[in-house]
Amino acid sequence: MKENMIIGVDEVGRGPLAGRVFVGAVLLSVAQNNSLKKYFRLKSKKSSSYKIPCLPAGRQNTKYKILTRLSDSKKLSSKQRIIWFDWIKKNNISFAVAASSSFVVDKINISNACNLAAQKAVKKIIKKNKLKRISVVADAGIKINNISQIKSFKSFPKADEKVPAVSLASIVAKILRDKEMEKMHKKYPKYGFDRHKGYGTKDHIKAIKKYGSSPIHRLTFISEYHNIK
């Protein structure tokens, strides 16, 4: 790749009581990343359009309408996240996702589980795009080590509200994790995973007390709830 590229990395699912923790990685050119920064300033209902730079021959003048702002996935509605996810796919933006299971979370703790998944996601996208030298930016708390192709790594608070590549990584991870939790609801319908996606809502805690844990619960996360009424 001739352009300067960056990989944005973010996790979703650090806090839930059940389910895997997901990490997304999105590859953008520096030009793409900088052009998308204006969407942080958009009102939720404001329409705009973005001409993606460096498209394949014959498509350089195509504009794709974006109907929503860009931000951390948790601050966007489900519809807003889907709009951005569709935009990623339509524009052939490269992304990768990796996850750590509840068993791994219990075994090595949530921070290490996040970092393990981040390591896997970045390696996937590097291999997929045959990258030799790349800069990586991640949201605070994520650490990535010992990947020879990484020439620089930065991790800082609210990167998912300041760096578009990180925001998109958060959106990708959120959408795919939510889809998985909806599948888990069909497998374990007593817990209501389709509604709360594994987070510690009152209804979820009541279900844990009534039915005990499922195979996807993080046992180190739910032990404190055993005596809650």
ABEGO torsion letter per residue (X at the ends): XABBBBBBBBBBGAABABEBBBBBBBBBBAAAAAAAAAAAABBAABBBBBBBBGBBBGAAABBBBBABBBBBAAABBAAAAAAAAAAAAAAGBBBBBBBBBAAAAAAAEAAAAAAAAAAAAAAAAAAAAGBABBBBBBBBGBBBBGBAABABBBBBBGAAAABAAAAAAAAAAAAAAAAAAAAAAAABAAAGAAAAGGBBBAAAAAAAAAAEBBAABBAAAAAAAAABX
